[in-house]
């Protein structure tokens, strides 16, 4: 059976206000562009509890903090296009 990657984006108010609202669209577009929608479970979580280090995402339990629009693409390529 195909092992799916799990990508969780923090949608707590702090991360959301600092850019994760835009990250949701970037991640969705990346998954579509690279035909990964069937290989990645993409969901939001209310808060990771690390607001001072946000915005944040988790990919397969690996936490990435202080992400922005440029960093997210590098992270997605590294983690999902292996």
Biopython code that builds the backbone (N, CA, C, O; Angstrom):
import numpy as np
from Bio.PDB.StructureBuilder import StructureBuilder

atoms = [
    (1, "UNK", "N", (0.840, -1.190, 0.000)),
    (1, "UNK", "CA", (0.000, 0.000, 0.000)),
    (1, "UNK", "C", (0.881, 1.249, 0.000)),
    (1, "UNK", "O", (1.943, 1.268, 0.622)),
    (2, "UNK", "N", (0.445, 2.264, -0.684)),
    (2, "UNK", "CA", (1.176, 3.517, -0.808)),
    (2, "UNK", "C", (1.208, 4.264, 0.520)),
    (2, "UNK", "O", (0.162, 4.537, 1.108)),
    (3, "UNK", "N", (2.397, 4.591, 0.989)),
    (3, "UNK", "CA", (2.567, 5.389, 2.212)),
    (3, "UNK", "C", (2.396, 6.855, 1.843)),
    (3, "UNK", "O", (3.110, 7.371, 0.983)),
    (4, "UNK", "N", (1.443, 7.527, 2.496)),
    (4, "UNK", "CA", (1.209, 8.947, 2.218)),
    (4, "UNK", "C", (2.015, 9.812, 3.163)),
    (4, "UNK", "O", (2.164, 9.495, 4.343)),
    (5, "UNK", "N", (2.530, 10.904, 2.636)),
    (5, "UNK", "CA", (3.162, 11.924, 3.461)),
    (5, "UNK", "C", (2.061, 12.723, 4.141)),
    (5, "UNK", "O", (0.975, 12.898, 3.589)),
    (6, "UNK", "N", (2.350, 13.205, 5.343)),
    (6, "UNK", "CA", (1.390, 14.038, 6.054)),
    (6, "UNK", "C", (1.962, 15.439, 6.200)),
    (6, "UNK", "O", (3.068, 15.612, 6.714)),
    (7, "UNK", "N", (1.224, 16.425, 5.755)),
    (7, "UNK", "CA", (1.622, 17.820, 5.850)),
    (7, "UNK", "C", (0.547, 18.553, 6.640)),
    (7, "UNK", "O", (-0.610, 18.619, 6.226)),
    (8, "UNK", "N", (0.947, 19.106, 7.788)),
    (8, "UNK", "CA", (0.019, 19.831, 8.643)),
    (8, "UNK", "C", (0.491, 21.278, 8.742)),
    (8, "UNK", "O", (1.647, 21.542, 9.072)),
    (9, "UNK", "N", (-0.397, 22.192, 8.458)),
    (9, "UNK", "CA", (-0.054, 23.609, 8.526)),
    (9, "UNK", "C", (-0.774, 24.225, 9.726)),
    (9, "UNK", "O", (-1.959, 23.975, 9.945)),
    (10, "UNK", "N", (-0.055, 25.023, 10.487)),
    (10, "UNK", "CA", (-0.639, 25.679, 11.645)),
    (10, "UNK", "C", (-1.586, 26.782, 11.174)),
    (10, "UNK", "O", (-1.216, 27.656, 10.391)),
    (11, "UNK", "N", (-2.807, 26.711, 11.671)),
    (11, "UNK", "CA", (-3.799, 27.732, 11.329)),
    (11, "UNK", "C", (-4.238, 28.516, 12.568)),
    (11, "UNK", "O", (-5.304, 29.131, 12.584)),
    (12, "UNK", "N", (-3.397, 28.482, 13.602)),
    (12, "UNK", "CA", (-3.655, 29.316, 14.766)),
    (12, "UNK", "C", (-3.609, 30.779, 14.360)),
    (12, "UNK", "O", (-3.033, 31.118, 13.326)),
    (13, "UNK", "N", (-4.202, 31.638, 15.152)),
    (13, "UNK", "CA", (-4.332, 33.038, 14.749)),
    (13, "UNK", "C", (-2.997, 33.721, 14.488)),
    (13, "UNK", "O", (-2.904, 34.537, 13.572)),
    (14, "UNK", "N", (-1.969, 33.416, 15.259)),
    (14, "UNK", "CA", (-0.669, 34.053, 15.060)),
    (14, "UNK", "C", (-0.035, 33.630, 13.727)),
    (14, "UNK", "O", (0.385, 34.477, 12.939)),
    (15, "UNK", "N", (0.030, 32.324, 13.486)),
    (15, "UNK", "CA", (0.612, 31.838, 12.223)),
    (15, "UNK", "C", (-0.233, 32.262, 11.023)),
    (15, "UNK", "O", (0.298, 32.623, 9.973)),
    (16, "UNK", "N", (-1.532, 32.214, 11.189)),
    (16, "UNK", "CA", (-2.435, 32.594, 10.107)),
    (16, "UNK", "C", (-2.211, 34.051, 9.727)),
    (16, "UNK", "O", (-2.135, 34.383, 8.544)),
    (17, "UNK", "N", (-2.104, 34.924, 10.733)),
    (17, "UNK", "CA", (-1.902, 36.352, 10.473)),
    (17, "UNK", "C", (-0.523, 36.644, 9.902)),
    (17, "UNK", "O", (-0.345, 37.631, 9.188)),
    (18, "UNK", "N", (0.459, 35.795, 10.209)),
    (18, "UNK", "CA", (1.826, 36.028, 9.731)),
    (18, "UNK", "C", (2.144, 35.315, 8.423)),
    (18, "UNK", "O", (3.306, 35.266, 8.017)),
    (19, "UNK", "N", (1.146, 34.769, 7.763)),
    (19, "UNK", "CA", (1.418, 34.274, 6.421)),
    (19, "UNK", "C", (0.907, 32.899, 6.071)),
    (19, "UNK", "O", (0.914, 32.537, 4.895)),
    (20, "UNK", "N", (0.463, 32.111, 7.038)),
    (20, "UNK", "CA", (0.028, 30.767, 6.676)),
    (20, "UNK", "C", (-1.255, 30.754, 5.857)),
    (20, "UNK", "O", (-1.577, 29.744, 5.232)),
    (21, "UNK", "N", (-1.983, 31.848, 5.851)),
    (21, "UNK", "CA", (-3.152, 31.929, 4.971)),
    (21, "UNK", "C", (-2.688, 31.793, 3.514)),
    (21, "UNK", "O", (-3.289, 31.050, 2.738)),
    (22, "UNK", "N", (-1.619, 32.512, 3.146)),
    (22, "UNK", "CA", (-1.072, 32.426, 1.790)),
    (22, "UNK", "C", (-0.374, 31.080, 1.556)),
    (22, "UNK", "O", (-0.384, 30.561, 0.440)),
    (23, "UNK", "N", (0.232, 30.515, 2.613)),
    (23, "UNK", "CA", (0.935, 29.235, 2.480)),
    (23, "UNK", "C", (-0.015, 28.120, 2.077)),
    (23, "UNK", "O", (0.369, 27.221, 1.328)),
    (24, "UNK", "N", (-1.248, 28.166, 2.563)),
    (24, "UNK", "CA", (-2.232, 27.143, 2.199)),
    (24, "UNK", "C", (-2.378, 27.090, 0.686)),
    (24, "UNK", "O", (-2.360, 26.008, 0.100)),
    (25, "UNK", "N", (-2.521, 28.235, 0.053)),
    (25, "UNK", "CA", (-2.674, 28.279, -1.404)),
    (25, "UNK", "C", (-1.402, 27.825, -2.119)),
    (25, "UNK", "O", (-1.471, 27.137, -3.137)),
    (26, "UNK", "N", (-0.253, 28.207, -1.589)),
    (26, "UNK", "CA", (1.025, 27.806, -2.197)),
    (26, "UNK", "C", (1.187, 26.289, -2.136)),
    (26, "UNK", "O", (1.591, 25.664, -3.116)),
    (27, "UNK", "N", (0.874, 25.704, -0.988)),
    (27, "UNK", "CA", (0.995, 24.250, -0.834)),
    (27, "UNK", "C", (0.019, 23.539, -1.765)),
    (27, "UNK", "O", (0.397, 22.582, -2.440)),
    (28, "UNK", "N", (-1.209, 23.988, -1.808)),
    (28, "UNK", "CA", (-2.194, 23.357, -2.697)),
    (28, "UNK", "C", (-1.735, 23.403, -4.150)),
    (28, "UNK", "O", (-1.843, 22.411, -4.871)),
    (29, "UNK", "N", (-1.227, 24.545, -4.576)),
    (29, "UNK", "CA", (-0.762, 24.681, -5.953)),
    (29, "UNK", "C", (0.445, 23.778, -6.215)),
    (29, "UNK", "O", (0.530, 23.143, -7.266)),
    (30, "UNK", "N", (1.369, 23.723, -5.270)),
    (30, "UNK", "CA", (2.544, 22.850, -5.400)),
    (30, "UNK", "C", (2.112, 21.392, -5.557)),
    (30, "UNK", "O", (2.610, 20.685, -6.433)),
    (31, "UNK", "N", (1.192, 20.948, -4.714)),
    (31, "UNK", "CA", (0.725, 19.564, -4.784)),
    (31, "UNK", "C", (0.064, 19.268, -6.125)),
    (31, "UNK", "O", (0.278, 18.203, -6.704)),
    (32, "UNK", "N", (-0.728, 20.198, -6.613)),
    (32, "UNK", "CA", (-1.368, 20.014, -7.916)),
    (32, "UNK", "C", (-0.351, 20.020, -9.046)),
    (32, "UNK", "O", (-0.386, 19.155, -9.921)),
    (33, "UNK", "N", (0.558, 20.995, -9.030)),
    (33, "UNK", "CA", (1.560, 21.115, -10.092)),
    (33, "UNK", "C", (2.450, 19.884, -10.208)),
    (33, "UNK", "O", (2.876, 19.518, -11.303)),
    (34, "UNK", "N", (2.729, 19.244, -9.066)),
    (34, "UNK", "CA", (3.626, 18.090, -9.046)),
    (34, "UNK", "C", (2.871, 16.762, -8.941)),
    (34, "UNK", "O", (3.466, 15.712, -8.696)),
    (35, "UNK", "N", (1.551, 16.831, -9.132)),
    (35, "UNK", "CA", (0.694, 15.645, -9.116)),
    (35, "UNK", "C", (0.910, 14.807, -7.850)),
    (35, "UNK", "O", (1.094, 13.591, -7.906)),
    (36, "UNK", "N", (0.880, 15.497, -6.718)),
    (36, "UNK", "CA", (1.111, 14.852, -5.431)),
    (36, "UNK", "C", (-0.136, 14.792, -4.551)),
    (36, "UNK", "O", (-0.059, 14.335, -3.411)),
    (37, "UNK", "N", (-1.265, 15.239, -5.052)),
    (37, "UNK", "CA", (-2.454, 15.306, -4.206)),
    (37, "UNK", "C", (-2.861, 13.926, -3.683)),
    (37, "UNK", "O", (-3.452, 13.830, -2.608)),
    (38, "UNK", "N", (-2.559, 12.877, -4.413)),
    (38, "UNK", "CA", (-2.903, 11.521, -3.970)),
    (38, "UNK", "C", (-1.832, 10.924, -3.059)),
    (38, "UNK", "O", (-2.045, 9.860, -2.478)),
    (39, "UNK", "N", (-0.689, 11.588, -2.927)),
    (39, "UNK", "CA", (0.407, 11.083, -2.104)),
    (39, "UNK", "C", (0.601, 11.855, -0.805)),
    (39, "UNK", "O", (1.426, 11.472, 0.025)),
    (40, "UNK", "N", (-0.148, 12.938, -0.621)),
    (40, "UNK", "CA", (0.038, 13.799, 0.550)),
    (40, "UNK", "C", (-1.311, 14.072, 1.211)),
    (40, "UNK", "O", (-2.269, 14.480, 0.556)),
    (41, "UNK", "N", (-1.363, 13.838, 2.516)),
    (41, "UNK", "CA", (-2.511, 14.245, 3.312)),
    (41, "UNK", "C", (-2.192, 15.648, 3.813)),
    (41, "UNK", "O", (-1.269, 15.832, 4.607)),
    (42, "UNK", "N", (-2.949, 16.635, 3.351)),
    (42, "UNK", "CA", (-2.709, 18.037, 3.692)),
    (42, "UNK", "C", (-3.869, 18.541, 4.533)),
    (42, "UNK", "O", (-5.020, 18.536, 4.098)),
    (43, "UNK", "N", (-3.545, 18.980, 5.753)),
    (43, "UNK", "CA", (-4.599, 19.464, 6.642)),
    (43, "UNK", "C", (-4.069, 20.568, 7.542)),
    (43, "UNK", "O", (-2.859, 20.752, 7.675)),
    (44, "UNK", "N", (-4.979, 21.292, 8.151)),
    (44, "UNK", "CA", (-4.633, 22.348, 9.080)),
    (44, "UNK", "C", (-4.852, 21.901, 10.512)),
    (44, "UNK", "O", (-5.644, 20.999, 10.786)),
    (45, "UNK", "N", (-4.147, 22.540, 11.408)),
    (45, "UNK", "CA", (-4.302, 22.298, 12.842)),
    (45, "UNK", "C", (-4.427, 23.661, 13.509)),
    (45, "UNK", "O", (-3.822, 24.637, 13.065)),
    (46, "UNK", "N", (-5.208, 23.721, 14.564)),
    (46, "UNK", "CA", (-5.469, 25.014, 15.200)),
    (46, "UNK", "C", (-4.201, 25.685, 15.699)),
    (46, "UNK", "O", (-4.020, 26.875, 15.440)),
    (47, "UNK", "N", (-3.318, 24.993, 16.396)),
    (47, "UNK", "CA", (-2.111, 25.633, 16.928)),
    (47, "UNK", "C", (-1.083, 24.576, 17.284)),
    (47, "UNK", "O", (-1.430, 23.532, 17.837)),
    (48, "UNK", "N", (0.177, 24.837, 16.972)),
    (48, "UNK", "CA", (1.272, 23.939, 17.339)),
    (48, "UNK", "C", (1.828, 24.271, 18.722)),
    (48, "UNK", "O", (2.569, 23.475, 19.299)),
    (49, "UNK", "N", (1.476, 25.440, 19.255)),
    (49, "UNK", "CA", (1.969, 25.847, 20.559)),
    (49, "UNK", "C", (3.326, 26.531, 20.533)),
    (49, "UNK", "O", (3.938, 26.731, 21.582)),
    (50, "UNK", "N", (3.801, 26.889, 19.356)),
    (50, "UNK", "CA", (5.089, 27.573, 19.197)),
    (50, "UNK", "C", (4.880, 28.900, 18.492)),
    (50, "UNK", "O", (5.568, 29.195, 17.516)),
    (51, "UNK", "N", (3.956, 29.690, 18.963)),
    (51, "UNK", "CA", (3.558, 30.908, 18.262)),
    (51, "UNK", "C", (4.723, 31.852, 17.985)),
    (51, "UNK", "O", (4.769, 32.486, 16.931)),
    (52, "UNK", "N", (5.657, 31.948, 18.915)),
    (52, "UNK", "CA", (6.787, 32.858, 18.722)),
    (52, "UNK", "C", (7.705, 32.421, 17.582)),
    (52, "UNK", "O", (8.507, 33.220, 17.098)),
    (53, "UNK", "N", (7.598, 31.163, 17.147)),
    (53, "UNK", "CA", (8.445, 30.655, 16.070)),
    (53, "UNK", "C", (7.685, 30.469, 14.759)),
    (53, "UNK", "O", (8.217, 29.889, 13.812)),
    (54, "UNK", "N", (6.470, 30.947, 14.698)),
    (54, "UNK", "CA", (5.639, 30.753, 13.512)),
    (54, "UNK", "C", (5.953, 31.745, 12.413)),
    (54, "UNK", "O", (6.733, 32.679, 12.604)),
    (55, "UNK", "N", (5.358, 31.540, 11.297)),
    (55, "UNK", "CA", (4.446, 30.472, 10.936)),
    (55, "UNK", "C", (5.167, 29.126, 10.831)),
    (55, "UNK", "O", (6.368, 29.053, 10.572)),
    (56, "UNK", "N", (4.379, 28.063, 11.042)),
    (56, "UNK", "CA", (4.978, 26.739, 11.031)),
    (56, "UNK", "C", (4.180, 25.722, 10.245)),
    (56, "UNK", "O", (2.972, 25.854, 10.046)),
    (57, "UNK", "N", (4.902, 24.697, 9.803)),
    (57, "UNK", "CA", (4.296, 23.528, 9.164)),
    (57, "UNK", "C", (5.016, 22.288, 9.685)),
    (57, "UNK", "O", (6.164, 22.359, 10.124)),
    (58, "UNK", "N", (4.328, 21.161, 9.629)),
    (58, "UNK", "CA", (4.921, 19.872, 9.944)),
    (58, "UNK", "C", (4.767, 18.982, 8.728)),
    (58, "UNK", "O", (3.694, 18.898, 8.131)),
    (59, "UNK", "N", (5.849, 18.322, 8.373)),
    (59, "UNK", "CA", (5.795, 17.330, 7.315)),
    (59, "UNK", "C", (6.339, 16.038, 7.899)),
    (59, "UNK", "O", (7.511, 15.958, 8.270)),
    (60, "UNK", "N", (5.483, 15.029, 7.979)),
    (60, "UNK", "CA", (5.863, 13.743, 8.570)),
    (60, "UNK", "C", (6.529, 13.921, 9.929)),
    (60, "UNK", "O", (7.583, 13.340, 10.188)),
    (61, "UNK", "N", (5.923, 14.712, 10.786)),
    (61, "UNK", "CA", (6.375, 14.975, 12.161)),
    (61, "UNK", "C", (7.631, 15.833, 12.254)),
    (61, "UNK", "O", (8.146, 16.032, 13.354)),
    (62, "UNK", "N", (8.139, 16.344, 11.146)),
    (62, "UNK", "CA", (9.282, 17.268, 11.178)),
    (62, "UNK", "C", (8.718, 18.681, 11.145)),
    (62, "UNK", "O", (8.000, 19.050, 10.216)),
    (63, "UNK", "N", (9.048, 19.469, 12.164)),
    (63, "UNK", "CA", (8.518, 20.818, 12.294)),
    (63, "UNK", "C", (9.435, 21.818, 11.607)),
    (63, "UNK", "O", (10.649, 21.811, 11.812)),
    (64, "UNK", "N", (8.838, 22.676, 10.791)),
    (64, "UNK", "CA", (9.545, 23.788, 10.161)),
    (64, "UNK", "C", (8.931, 25.075, 10.675)),
    (64, "UNK", "O", (7.711, 25.238, 10.665)),
    (65, "UNK", "N", (9.776, 25.987, 11.124)),
    (65, "UNK", "CA", (9.303, 27.237, 11.701)),
    (65, "UNK", "C", (9.863, 28.426, 10.935)),
    (65, "UNK", "O", (10.806, 28.290, 10.156)),
    (66, "UNK", "N", (9.275, 29.586, 11.166)),
    (66, "UNK", "CA", (9.681, 30.831, 10.506)),
    (66, "UNK", "C", (9.631, 30.695, 8.984)),
    (66, "UNK", "O", (10.502, 31.208, 8.282)),
    (67, "UNK", "N", (8.619, 30.010, 8.485)),
    (67, "UNK", "CA", (8.529, 29.821, 7.034)),
    (67, "UNK", "C", (7.961, 31.076, 6.373)),
    (67, "UNK", "O", (7.257, 31.874, 6.993)),
    (68, "UNK", "N", (8.291, 31.212, 5.113)),
    (68, "UNK", "CA", (7.727, 32.285, 4.295)),
    (68, "UNK", "C", (7.486, 31.706, 2.907)),
    (68, "UNK", "O", (7.664, 30.507, 2.693)),
    (69, "UNK", "N", (7.087, 32.541, 1.979)),
    (69, "UNK", "CA", (6.721, 32.048, 0.642)),
    (69, "UNK", "C", (7.894, 31.422, -0.106)),
    (69, "UNK", "O", (7.694, 30.507, -0.904)),
    (70, "UNK", "N", (9.108, 31.896, 0.137)),
    (70, "UNK", "CA", (10.277, 31.303, -0.519)),
    (70, "UNK", "C", (10.701, 30.001, 0.159)),
    (70, "UNK", "O", (10.993, 29.009, -0.510)),
    (71, "UNK", "N", (10.732, 30.014, 1.481)),
    (71, "UNK", "CA", (11.167, 28.832, 2.227)),
    (71, "UNK", "C", (10.232, 27.651, 2.027)),
    (71, "UNK", "O", (10.683, 26.507, 1.961)),
    (72, "UNK", "N", (8.940, 27.914, 1.930)),
    (72, "UNK", "CA", (7.982, 26.819, 1.812)),
    (72, "UNK", "C", (8.232, 26.001, 0.552)),
    (72, "UNK", "O", (8.113, 24.776, 0.586)),
    (73, "UNK", "N", (8.572, 26.639, -0.545)),
    (73, "UNK", "CA", (8.824, 25.902, -1.788)),
    (73, "UNK", "C", (10.069, 25.028, -1.676)),
    (73, "UNK", "O", (10.080, 23.898, -2.163)),
    (74, "UNK", "N", (11.111, 25.542, -1.041)),
    (74, "UNK", "CA", (12.338, 24.767, -0.833)),
    (74, "UNK", "C", (12.040, 23.559, 0.054)),
    (74, "UNK", "O", (12.496, 22.450, -0.225)),
    (75, "UNK", "N", (11.285, 23.775, 1.107)),
    (75, "UNK", "CA", (10.927, 22.692, 2.034)),
    (75, "UNK", "C", (10.094, 21.627, 1.325)),
    (75, "UNK", "O", (10.354, 20.433, 1.474)),
    (76, "UNK", "N", (9.100, 22.054, 0.560)),
    (76, "UNK", "CA", (8.251, 21.092, -0.154)),
    (76, "UNK", "C", (9.051, 20.276, -1.162)),
    (76, "UNK", "O", (8.857, 19.066, -1.282)),
    (77, "UNK", "N", (9.939, 20.928, -1.877)),
    (77, "UNK", "CA", (10.785, 20.194, -2.832)),
    (77, "UNK", "C", (11.656, 19.168, -2.111)),
    (77, "UNK", "O", (11.767, 18.021, -2.544)),
    (78, "UNK", "N", (12.265, 19.587, -1.021)),
    (78, "UNK", "CA", (13.165, 18.709, -0.249)),
    (78, "UNK", "C", (12.407, 17.507, 0.312)),
    (78, "UNK", "O", (12.877, 16.372, 0.224)),
    (79, "UNK", "N", (11.248, 17.759, 0.881)),
    (79, "UNK", "CA", (10.503, 16.703, 1.567)),
    (79, "UNK", "C", (9.655, 15.821, 0.657)),
    (79, "UNK", "O", (9.508, 14.626, 0.914)),
    (80, "UNK", "N", (9.103, 16.394, -0.390)),
    (80, "UNK", "CA", (8.115, 15.665, -1.173)),
    (80, "UNK", "C", (8.586, 15.222, -2.552)),
    (80, "UNK", "O", (7.943, 14.381, -3.180)),
    (81, "UNK", "N", (9.681, 15.764, -3.025)),
    (81, "UNK", "CA", (10.169, 15.375, -4.367)),
    (81, "UNK", "C", (11.438, 14.553, -4.270)),
    (81, "UNK", "O", (12.316, 14.659, -5.126)),
    (82, "UNK", "N", (11.541, 13.745, -3.247)),
    (82, "UNK", "CA", (12.735, 12.899, -3.034)),
    (82, "UNK", "C", (12.834, 11.845, -4.104)),
    (82, "UNK", "O", (13.767, 11.042, -4.095)),
]
sb = StructureBuilder()
sb.init_structure("model")
sb.init_model(0)
sb.init_chain("A")
sb.init_seg("    ")
for serial, (resi, resn, name, xyz) in enumerate(atoms, 1):
    if name == "N":
        sb.init_residue(resn, " ", resi, " ")
    sb.init_atom(name, np.array(xyz, "f"), 0.0, 1.0, " ", f" {name:<3s}", serial, name[0])
structure = sb.get_structure()
